[in-house]
Amino acid sequence: MSAIDKDIEASIPLNNEKEYNAEDELKELERDLGAPAALPSPSAARPNAQPIRLSASTIIPIWIVLSSTVIIYNNYLYNTLGFEFPVFLVTWHLAFAAIGTRVLQRTTHLLDGAKDIHMTKEMFVRSILPIGILFSGSLILSNKAYLHLTVSFIQMLKAFNPVAILLISFVFRIQEPNRRLLAIVCLISGGVSLASYGELRFDMFGFTIQALAVCFEASRLVMIQVLLHGMKMDPLVSLHYYAPVCAVINLLVLPFTEGWAPFEHLYRIGPVILISNAAVAFLLNVAAVFLISAGSGLVLTLAGVFKDILLISGSVLIFNAQITPLQVFGYSVALGGLVMFKTTGGK
């Protein structure tokens, strides 16, 4: 899902982690918006299961294509077909994912990790529910931003995610600031600021929505570190628990935001587009399971950067988005800070 991207589509290494690895990287990739980001490290394969593994050269292109397709597909629905109902679309994606993960649990070994999670009522209320609320808010806001901003500009703004996570970690004393981290914060912030200043179609309302989406996502990832530290969940197991919770939350929000209007406009997209859109988003989460073990953190970081560059280029070619030289320079600076952050393990 567009984070469904969840776009991915995770927790950032904090000071209590001793080693940076591929699991940490995956949690930042993604979500892109929409497919859901990965949660803490994946569960070990069960002794009686034969896990399927794909090489980095195979799964990374698949992940890039699926992640880019989810974002472009959602933007196509919102701005080309005129189906401007992000809350409904996110809810539909989550309902599809809730059903899909349960089908996979019964028919494959992809969700065997769920058997290692002993979910109690207390754990659900204290951990799953609050994180689910933040997750739901992040997905709705990040999708709503596509109604007001270009795909290329949103991708540039997402480079600010690590900064938001670090700032929240500093405030709550989860991580201590140091000169290297402060330099990275300044580098990414400066780059995103230049990219924003150079945006030709700047919309303050859309910018505010995307900024709030970043805050929700950063808070979610920090809360995962605090509340679920040590719990092993891969992207599908995470989706298995969070999709139903977020879908219910969104259903409660839907009457107050979009009402009955989405159902009256379903004829604009039809069942084929509706189902295929949710299916692509769900496949992105399946691909994320194989992506985790595909390569090192640096390889996955570079894959994410390459994906963002392709998305920005695709936005220019497909949706005729305009980018300025100042935006290219600013985004390059921000990407440099992002790569520094990832390669140093966020320390």
HELIX and SHEET records of a PDB file:
HELIX    1   1 ALA A   22  GLU A   28  1                                   7    
HELIX    2   2 ALA A   56  ASN A   75  1                                  20    
HELIX    3   3 TYR A   76  THR A   80  3                                   5    
HELIX    4   4 PRO A   86  THR A  107  1                                  22    
HELIX    5   5 ASP A  112  ASP A  116  5                                   5    
HELIX    6   6 LYS A  121  MET A  123  1                                   3    
HELIX    7   7 PHE A  124  ILE A  128  3                                   5    
HELIX    8   8 LEU A  129  LYS A  144  1                                  16    
HELIX    9   9 ALA A  145  LEU A  147  5                                   3    
HELIX   10  10 VAL A  151  LYS A  158  1                                   8    
HELIX   11  11 ASN A  161  VAL A  171  1                                  11    
HELIX   12  12 ARG A  179  TYR A  197  1                                  19    
HELIX   13  13 MET A  204  LEU A  227  1                                  24    
HELIX   14  14 PRO A  235  THR A  257  1                                  23    
HELIX   15  15 ALA A  261  GLU A  264  1                                   4    
HELIX   16  16 LEU A  266  ARG A  268  5                                   3    
HELIX   17  17 GLY A  270  ILE A  292  1                                  23    
HELIX   18  18 GLY A  297  PHE A  319  1                                  23    
HELIX   19  19 PRO A  325  THR A  343  1                                  19    
END                                                                             
